[in-house]
Amino acid sequence: MLEFSAIICPYCWEHVEVPLETEPGNHEFIEDCPVCCQAILMRVTIGLDGELQHVESVRENE
């Protein structure tokens, strides 16, 4: 299932929504900012119940 989460782009500081898979576990993936097109490294933790527990968005090279 797909869920959307609001984040702040670490490059342009715009508030954007990104799609997240709700499969339980820790995930890392790259999502391009829809405003400035920079690659954002997303670190996401989904609980066993499918609930979003943690979202971190950082510059790709950090």
C-alpha positions in Angstrom: 0.0 0.0 0.0 1.2 3.6 -0.7 1.0 6.4 1.8 2.1 10.0 1.4 4.1 11.9 4.0 4.9 15.6 4.2 8.6 16.5 4.4 10.8 19.5 4.0 13.3 19.3 1.1 16.9 19.5 2.5 17.9 21.5 -0.6 15.2 24.1 -1.3 13.4 23.9 2.1 10.0 23.6 0.4 7.3 21.5 2.0 6.5 18.6 -0.3 4.7 15.2 -0.1 6.5 12.0 -1.0 5.0 8.5 -1.5 6.0 5.8 1.0 5.5 2.1 0.9 4.0 0.8 4.1 5.8 -2.5 4.3 7.1 -3.1 7.8 10.8 -2.5 8.5 13.5 0.1 7.9 13.8 1.4 4.4 16.2 3.8 2.5 15.4 5.1 -0.9 16.0 8.1 -3.1 13.1 10.4 -4.0 13.5 13.5 -6.3 12.2 16.8 -5.0 9.2 17.8 -7.2 10.2 21.5 -6.8 14.0 21.6 -7.2 14.6 18.1 -8.7 17.5 17.3 -6.2 17.8 13.7 -5.0 16.7 13.3 -1.4 17.8 10.3 0.6 14.7 9.0 2.6 15.1 6.9 5.7 11.8 5.4 6.8 10.7 3.1 9.6 7.3 1.3 9.4 6.0 -0.6 12.4 4.6 -4.2 12.2 1.1 -2.7 12.2 1.9 -0.7 9.0 2.0 2.6 10.9 4.7 5.2 10.0 7.1 5.5 12.9 9.9 7.6 11.5 10.7 9.7 8.4 14.0 11.4 7.8 14.9 13.3 4.6 18.6 14.3 4.1 20.8 15.3 1.2 21.8 12.3 -0.9 25.6 12.8 -0.1 25.2 13.0 3.7 
